[in-house]
Amino acid sequence: MHYITLGQSDLNVSRICLGSMTWGVQNSEQEAHQQIEQALSQGINFIDTAEMYPIPPSPEKYGETERIIGSWLAQNPQRRSELILASKIAGNGLAWIRSGADISGAAIIQSVDASLQRLQTDYIDLYQLHWPNRASPHFSRHWPGMVRFSALDSEQHSRQMLDILQAIGSCIQAGKIRYFGLSDDTPWGINEYLRLSETHNLPRLVSIQNEFSLLHTKDWPYLLENCVHENIAYLPWSPLGGGVLSGKYLDGVRPQNSRWAATQRNGLFRDTESVNNAVKAYLEVARKYQLSPVQMALAWCAGVDGVTSTIIGATSPEQLQENIDAFNISLADEVLNDINSVLRQYPMPF
């Protein structure tokens, strides 16, 4: 397993990050614990979770994934140092989480304490904002006109961000969290947090996790260039496009117990005719070179300049192993050329 420093931190993380959002719905507690053991046995030391998990989110299941991780830690307290544990505070819009309110400094304090209790640990290595308070071009809102940036009161949001940073600083001083990161944010969000940190001598963010895959490359090149030159770790989530790049959802197929068979909070926004056609084209490339389409997509994502650690998820040991093995694959130039041809044909399929 290869390891890399997480931005400007002292955390050495595996280039694979184990995602946990299926634990508690698609996966039982026992299965989740088995995934943790399977990952650790192969050198994966980085686990990502969130207070709102599992997905799809619901009031009944809120916090369940953190609780499942906490039960493993309670059974294995001597192994806490083997894990780099990341969690996230939910943003606004979920009525059962702080009445759907914006993230604030007070919410950070409250949520960190609640997550620590569920996780049964004294500290969280990386604490992230799941999405920003302002509207941002994520979760399929990346087409022109879907977000009105000019309508934003940037000074108000900057004040909110400062309040958040001050609370993060308090939590770091108290030893409750070690480092701070973003999720589903933009270059403006990155740079405003960096500016506030420098101006007010507050903790500097070390990472950002955004959706990134062969079906969703909007962060290339501008956000990734920003991350490289500011030494911000870039953590792609959904590198298989919600599983569709495996080919299992082609032409409307919905396997039982699969993610797309469940009700989605934001709908199946990746389910478009263009996505279907793009996946068929990528499957042809994989067949041509006798590659697993899953492994081809993951190897491509991991090989993009600026990517630090790729977040993977699975619902079975076999799926997890296939995903892990992808990171031992180096794609030949002719494979990359064929992949790029498809990408140019379907640059924004959803």
Buried (B, 14 or more C-beta within 10 A) or exposed (E): EEBBBBBBBEBEBBBBBBBBBBBBBBBEBEBBBBBBEBBBEBEBBBBBBBBBBBBBBBEEBBBBBBBBBBBBBEEBEEEBEEBBBBBBBBBBEBEEBBEEBBBBBEBBBBBBEBBBEBBBBEBBBBBBBBBBBBBBBBEBEBEEEEBEEEEBEEEEBBEBBBBBBBBBBBBBEEEBBBBBBBBBBBBBBBEBBBEBBEEEEBBBBBBBBBBBBBBBBBBBEEBBBBBBEBEBBBBBBBBBBBBBBBBBBEEEEEEEEBBBEEEBEEEBEBBBEBBBBBBEBBBEBBEEEEBBBBBBBBBBBBBBEBBBBBBBBBBBEEBBEBBBBBBEBEBEEEBBEBBEEBBEEBEEBB
